[in-house]
Amino acid sequence: MRKRAALIYGSVITGLTLLSGCVFQGEQSLQEMDPPQEQASTGQNNVEDNGTTSENGQEINQDQNQVIVETTERQLYLLDENGMVVPQTLLLPDHETKEYAKQALEYLVKGGPITNVLPSGFEAVLPAGTEINSLNLHDDGTLVVDVSKEFSEYRPEDELKILQSMTYTLTQFDSVERVKLQINGYDTDVMPVNGTPISDGYSRANGINLHLGDVVNLSDSKSVTVYYPTQHDDQIYYVPVTKRVEANNENMYETIVQTLVNGPGFDLNLQQVFNEGVQLVEKPKYTDGVLKLTFNENVLNNFDDQAVLSREVMDSLVLSLTEQPGVEAVSVEVENIDQVFSEQGEVLAEPVSRPQMVNTRRF
């Protein structure tokens, strides 16, 4: 999954933002990253004084005598009830020392500060009691994370989930490309329980919620990350799944679409949102960052004589295809149909850009 600057939806389809949000918080500068270890002792406070504050830096509304805590949206990768690593966008209090990457990790600790804001159906991933001792960012984008010994107290089956959660949470910051690990100041080349190799660091290239599927020859396949919706209570959210697919650079877009059309598979507790018989009737066309897709009519749901494209179908296409280099937005057309409508009754006339954050829970 690659990082990019924040993008906005096309104006005629703003209804989609109620569900999608974005995979990342836009790109973060080094000023918002934890300072490298050798600079951490300076104690510089970069928070601007934007109003009356109390001794702990919280703004006070003098009219109502209420403490107003400034917050910032952050993407945290948590575990859902099916054990999948899923991005959730939460409001975290602004950190007075700008150590936002360290703060994000602290919110991944079970029983830690996330307890009061944990979404229903989700849980933190790092073992209870884990402390984040320090972060040290190298010039090549490697972030060395030093954790306490409590980090090692996890179940073997959670090892990859912990790696994926930490890596995807930290690489939302623009300067971070990969993550390496220290335990109480000592480098480790393998994870402490199951021995997963991490000497070269762990990055988004390693994937998330890995699923091999039916691919037999791994040497002739590629990894792609696609998004499938699922639901907890009345909340729909999107789960990234890295699959191995038989594809090359010439047919990558078609392969991703077909992977979505085929559905997540019986062994993943995720939703199939495409109708039977859905096909592309033209080869995808890429122009200046926009990928144009033309489907047959099976992609539609028909309500009140309107050709309606479901929100989940559109969101899955946009989130999955904008993972590919250079794709900034997706345009959908349907063969023999002049106007395609959203579920809100708006004409889908403009390309849809990748939202700024995924799973914002603002419904």
Beta strands, then each sheet from edge to edge (+ up, - down):
strand 1: 59-61
strand 2: 66-68
strand 3: 71-80
strand 4: 85-93
strand 5: 122-123
strand 6: 132-137
strand 7: 142-147
strand 8: 178-183
strand 9: 186-187
strand 10: 202-203
strand 11: 222-232
strand 12: 235-245
strand 13: 285-287
strand 14: 290-295
strand 15: 301-303
strand 16: 306-308
strand 17: 329-334
strand 18: 352-353
sheet 1: 1+ 2-
sheet 2: 4+ 3- 5+
sheet 3: 6+ 7- 8- 9+
sheet 4: 6+ 7- 8- 10+
sheet 5: 11+ 12-
sheet 6: 13+ 14- 17- 18+
sheet 7: 15+ 16-
end
